[in-house]
Amino acid sequence: MNPIARNLQSIREEIGRAARECGRAPGDVLLLAVSKTFPPETIAEAVRAGQTRFGENRVQEAEGKIPLFGPDPKLEWHLIGHLQSNKARRAAELFDVIHSVDGLKLAARLDQAAGEAGRTLSVLLQADLAGEETKFGATPEEIRALLEAAAGWPNLRVDGLMTIPPFFDDPARSRPYFERLRRLLEELESERPGCLGRRHLSMGMSHDFAEAIREGATIVRVGTAIFGSRA
Ligand SMILES: *Cc1c(COP(=O)(O)O)cnc(C)c1O
């Protein structure tokens, strides 16, 4: 077995283990393979190993990769990196899910572009729970304002929340951020039932996805543990 197939298999096993340990069904956690910086041939290997969901963090890089896979209904492409409004149009054409919606202007641009492309785009609202000036993402109050405005975006479906905690060597230290995101989703859903669509929680990366699953992650974004370290 090639290394990518082997890594995918062991991560799927770890996801299953973490889910079962806390009474969740392994199938409730989606594995997003973060293929940023890796070439199309590497992604194709993962596809051959049965992987269907891929995450990219830059529109420009993705433009050179995603179209090579054609319109394949089995494959799903997720944008996980910061998105500038001026790239919203291209992003709405390339991606199936955008994890990084954090402002009204960006959402409005995505809605318009999705409408023009004749599609409904699934989006997650990115929460900044660390309050770090350098981080992208919306505060809980800004997220409430986004949900207030969401009725005006007929071509977007808000499907949940995403967060990127500060990096800690010890994955246990990420857990309070994952817990905060889960609580935020619960609060928002009780204030406005149905407002978060499929109620996705996109959280957890290579080193801390098991902790994220214990706090309810439904999408884990794993790069290094599948593809190896990035140059
Ligand atoms: C790169 C990236 C990941 C994957 O990180 P790994 O540590 O390689 O698993 C996950 N989420 C986001 C937003 C990223 O930019």
The ligand as a Gaussian input file, in Angstrom:
#p B3LYP/6-31G(d) Opt

LIG

0 1
 C       -3.325000      23.735000       6.619000
 C       -4.614000      23.737000       7.349000
 C       -5.105000      22.583000       7.981000
 C       -4.351000      21.264000       8.017000
 O       -3.299000      21.337000       8.923000
 P       -2.411000      20.041000       9.262000
 O       -1.748000      20.404000      10.529000
 O       -1.466000      19.854000       8.136000
 O       -3.336000      18.905000       9.411000
 C       -6.342000      22.647000       8.593000
 N       -7.068000      23.789000       8.611000
 C       -6.630000      24.922000       8.024000
 C       -7.471000      26.139000       8.079000
 C       -5.392000      24.927000       7.390000
 O       -4.965000      26.071000       6.802000

